Amino acid sequence: MRLKNKVAVITGGSRGIGYATAERFLEEGATVILTASTGENAQKAAEKLRQKYPNREILGISPDLTNGEEVRRSMGEVLARFGRIDILVNNAGISESTAFTDYTEELYDKVMDLNVKAVYHATQAVIPSMIQRGEGVILSTSSMVGLTGQPKGFAYPASKFAVNGMTLSLARELGPKGIRVNAVAPGITETDMMRAVPREVLAPLAASVPLKRLGRPEDIANAFLFLASEEASYITGVILHVDGLART
């Protein structure tokens, strides 16, 4: 019960890595508020989790994460209901693979708004209450391509470089106030999106990993759980790569 009596907000929590993280947090005693892009998706995910964890408090909400006023209002409602937000997991995001020559400003803005601006809005909305209490944990989903880049879809790695910069800077700024700020950088992970990729495409990718498999949402969720817990109380400003790769 590493998160007993903790209140956690997980954006993009209705599927994939976010949903797996919600499950792990609930298993460890947390109250979970998950966000999704639509109210229907949020409620479906919350109800599914209630069936599995009937003794936990679970709430599904669907604020527009790119709208600062809407995010602040939603987080204010969470604070009014639960009295605190101990953990924020900035997980919502989108990826794409458009060639740079075909890129449009509209597409660039769409990626940056959800992958960067949403992190800014959600973090700014919860920070005042954390500062007042003198404790809190901010976690974000980065990516392995936030270190290496990728051949197409340049806005996605650019957005993850930005998340890394925000993580490192906020760790320095908020550490003296008792708030830890870290990120998890997944490798290729078997989410719903990846399951649509043909196995003949994924097989060579898995073969290139020393552990000879792709990541699972649970692998990333376990990393988030560790960083959210008191076991990581002396860790801040870290981009934790969970990609199965060996580094020197």
C-alpha positions as CSV (number, residue, x, y, z in Angstrom):
1,M,0.0,0.0,0.0
2,R,2.7,2.5,-1.1
3,L,0.1,5.1,-2.0
4,K,-2.4,4.7,0.8
5,N,-4.5,7.8,1.3
6,K,-2.9,9.5,-1.7
7,V,-5.0,11.4,-4.3
8,A,-3.6,11.0,-7.8
9,V,-4.7,12.7,-11.0
10,I,-3.7,10.9,-14.2
11,T,-4.3,12.6,-17.5
12,G,-4.9,10.3,-20.5
13,G,-5.9,7.7,-18.0
14,S,-8.6,5.9,-20.0
15,R,-6.3,3.5,-21.9
16,G,-2.8,2.3,-22.5
17,I,-0.1,3.6,-20.2
18,G,-2.4,5.9,-18.3
19,Y,-4.9,3.1,-17.6
20,A,-2.2,0.7,-16.5
21,T,-0.9,3.4,-14.2
22,A,-4.3,4.0,-12.7
23,E,-4.6,0.3,-12.0
24,R,-1.2,0.2,-10.2
25,F,-2.0,3.3,-8.1
26,L,-5.4,1.8,-7.1
27,E,-3.7,-1.5,-6.2
28,E,-1.4,0.5,-3.9
29,G,-4.2,2.3,-2.1
30,A,-4.6,5.6,-4.0
31,T,-7.7,7.5,-4.9
32,V,-7.6,8.1,-8.7
33,I,-9.0,10.8,-10.9
34,L,-8.4,10.0,-14.5
35,T,-9.0,12.3,-17.5
36,A,-10.0,11.3,-21.0
37,S,-10.7,13.2,-24.2
38,T,-14.5,12.7,-23.9
39,G,-16.8,12.3,-20.9
40,E,-18.0,8.9,-22.3
41,N,-14.4,7.5,-22.4
42,A,-13.7,8.9,-18.9
43,Q,-16.8,7.3,-17.4
44,K,-16.3,4.0,-19.2
45,A,-12.7,3.7,-17.9
46,A,-13.8,4.8,-14.4
47,E,-16.6,2.2,-14.2
48,K,-14.3,-0.5,-15.5
49,L,-11.9,0.3,-12.7
50,R,-14.6,0.4,-10.1
51,Q,-15.6,-3.1,-11.0
52,K,-12.1,-4.3,-10.3
53,Y,-11.4,-2.1,-7.3
54,P,-14.8,-1.7,-5.6
55,N,-13.2,-0.3,-2.4
56,R,-11.4,2.5,-4.0
57,E,-12.6,6.0,-4.9
58,I,-12.4,6.6,-8.7
59,L,-13.5,9.6,-10.7
60,G,-13.5,10.1,-14.5
61,I,-13.4,13.6,-15.9
62,S,-12.8,15.2,-19.3
63,P,-11.5,18.7,-19.2
64,D,-10.0,20.2,-22.4
65,L,-6.3,20.0,-21.2
66,T,-5.3,22.6,-23.7
67,N,-7.6,25.2,-22.1
68,G,-6.0,26.6,-19.0
69,E,-9.3,28.0,-17.5
70,E,-11.0,24.7,-17.9
71,V,-8.2,22.7,-16.4
72,R,-8.0,25.1,-13.4
73,R,-11.7,24.7,-12.9
74,S,-11.6,20.9,-13.0
75,M,-8.6,20.7,-10.7
76,G,-10.4,23.1,-8.3
77,E,-13.4,20.8,-8.3
78,V,-11.1,17.8,-7.5
79,L,-9.5,19.7,-4.6
80,A,-12.9,20.7,-3.3
81,R,-14.1,17.1,-3.3
82,F,-11.0,15.3,-2.1
83,G,-9.2,18.1,-0.2
84,R,-5.8,17.5,-1.8
85,I,-3.9,16.3,-4.9
86,D,-0.8,14.5,-3.9
87,I,0.3,13.2,-7.4
88,L,-0.1,14.5,-10.9
89,V,0.7,12.2,-13.8
90,N,0.9,14.2,-17.1
91,N,0.3,11.3,-19.5
92,A,-2.1,12.6,-22.1
93,G,-0.5,13.1,-25.5
94,I,-0.5,12.3,-29.2
95,S,2.1,11.0,-31.6
96,E,2.2,11.1,-35.4
97,S,4.7,10.5,-38.2
98,T,4.2,13.1,-40.9
99,A,7.2,14.0,-43.0
100,F,8.5,17.5,-42.3
101,T,7.9,18.6,-45.9
102,D,4.2,17.8,-45.4
103,Y,3.9,19.4,-42.0
104,T,1.3,22.2,-41.4
105,E,1.2,24.7,-38.7
106,E,-2.1,23.3,-37.6
107,L,-0.6,19.9,-37.1
108,Y,2.4,21.3,-35.2
109,D,0.1,23.3,-32.9
110,K,-2.1,20.2,-32.3
111,V,0.9,18.1,-31.1
112,M,2.5,20.9,-29.0
113,D,-0.8,21.9,-27.5
114,L,-1.6,18.5,-26.0
115,N,1.9,17.3,-25.4
116,V,3.4,20.5,-23.9
117,K,0.8,23.1,-23.2
118,A,-1.5,20.6,-21.4
119,V,1.4,19.6,-19.1
120,Y,1.9,23.3,-18.3
121,H,-1.8,23.8,-17.6
122,A,-2.3,20.8,-15.4
123,T,0.9,21.3,-13.5
124,Q,0.2,25.0,-12.9
125,A,-3.3,24.1,-11.7
126,V,-2.1,21.7,-8.9
127,I,1.1,23.4,-7.8
128,P,-0.4,26.1,-5.5
129,S,-2.1,23.5,-3.2
130,M,1.1,21.4,-3.2
131,I,3.2,24.4,-2.2
132,Q,0.7,25.3,0.5
133,R,1.1,21.7,1.9
134,G,4.8,21.6,1.4
135,E,4.7,18.3,-0.6
136,G,3.7,16.8,-3.8
137,V,4.8,14.7,-6.9
138,I,4.6,15.8,-10.5
139,L,5.3,13.1,-13.1
140,S,5.2,13.3,-16.9
141,T,5.4,10.9,-19.8
142,S,8.3,11.6,-22.0
143,S,9.7,9.2,-24.7
144,M,12.8,7.6,-25.8
145,V,12.6,9.8,-28.9
146,G,13.0,12.8,-26.5
147,L,16.6,11.7,-26.4
148,T,17.2,10.3,-29.9
149,G,14.7,12.1,-32.2
150,Q,12.8,10.2,-34.9
151,P,12.9,10.1,-38.7
152,K,9.4,11.6,-39.2
153,G,6.8,13.4,-37.1
154,F,9.4,15.9,-35.7
155,A,6.9,17.7,-33.5
156,Y,6.5,14.6,-31.3
157,P,10.1,14.4,-30.2
158,A,10.3,18.1,-30.0
159,S,7.4,18.1,-27.6
160,K,9.1,15.4,-25.5
161,F,12.3,17.4,-25.4
162,A,10.2,20.2,-24.0
163,V,8.7,17.9,-21.4
164,N,12.2,16.9,-20.4
165,G,13.2,20.6,-20.0
166,M,10.2,21.4,-18.0
167,T,10.9,18.4,-15.7
168,L,14.5,19.4,-15.1
169,S,13.7,23.1,-14.5
170,L,10.7,22.5,-12.3
171,A,12.6,20.0,-10.2
172,R,15.1,22.8,-9.4
173,E,12.4,25.4,-8.7
174,L,10.0,23.3,-6.7
175,G,12.4,21.0,-4.8
176,P,12.9,23.6,-2.0
177,K,9.1,23.6,-1.6
178,G,8.9,19.9,-1.1
179,I,7.7,18.9,-4.5
180,R,9.5,16.2,-6.6
181,V,9.3,16.4,-10.4
182,N,10.3,13.5,-12.6
183,A,9.5,11.9,-16.0
184,V,9.3,8.4,-17.4
185,A,10.6,8.0,-21.0
186,P,9.0,4.8,-22.5
187,G,10.5,2.9,-25.4
188,I,8.3,1.1,-27.9
189,T,5.3,-0.1,-25.8
190,E,2.5,-2.4,-26.7
191,T,-0.4,0.1,-26.4
192,D,-3.6,0.0,-28.5
193,M,-1.9,2.2,-31.1
194,M,1.0,-0.2,-31.4
195,R,-1.2,-3.3,-31.7
196,A,-2.4,-1.9,-35.0
197,V,1.1,-2.2,-36.4
198,P,1.8,-5.4,-38.3
199,R,3.7,-8.0,-36.4
200,E,6.3,-8.3,-39.2
201,V,7.1,-4.6,-38.5
202,L,7.3,-5.0,-34.7
203,A,9.3,-8.2,-34.7
204,P,12.6,-6.6,-35.9
205,L,12.1,-3.8,-33.4
206,A,11.7,-6.3,-30.5
207,A,14.8,-8.2,-31.8
208,S,16.9,-5.0,-31.6
209,V,16.1,-4.7,-27.8
210,P,18.6,-6.6,-25.6
211,L,15.7,-8.0,-23.6
212,K,14.1,-9.3,-26.8
213,R,10.7,-7.9,-26.3
214,L,8.7,-4.7,-26.5
215,G,7.6,-2.8,-23.4
216,R,4.2,-3.3,-21.8
217,P,2.0,-0.6,-20.3
218,E,2.6,-2.3,-16.9
219,D,6.4,-1.7,-17.3
220,I,5.8,2.0,-17.5
221,A,3.1,2.0,-14.8
222,N,5.6,0.3,-12.4
223,A,8.1,3.1,-13.0
224,F,5.4,5.7,-12.3
225,L,4.5,3.9,-9.1
226,F,8.1,3.9,-7.9
227,L,8.6,7.6,-8.6
228,A,5.3,8.5,-7.0
229,S,6.1,6.5,-3.8
230,E,8.2,7.4,-0.8
231,E,10.7,4.9,-2.1
232,A,11.8,7.7,-4.5
233,S,11.7,10.4,-1.9
234,Y,15.3,11.5,-2.7
235,I,14.9,11.4,-6.5
236,T,13.9,14.5,-8.5
237,G,14.8,16.0,-11.9
238,V,15.2,12.5,-13.4
239,I,14.1,11.3,-16.9
240,L,13.8,7.6,-16.2
241,H,14.2,5.6,-19.5
242,V,12.1,2.4,-19.5
243,D,12.9,1.1,-22.9
244,G,14.8,-2.1,-22.5
245,L,18.0,-0.7,-24.0
246,A,21.5,-0.9,-22.6
247,R,23.3,2.4,-22.2
248,T,26.9,3.2,-21.5
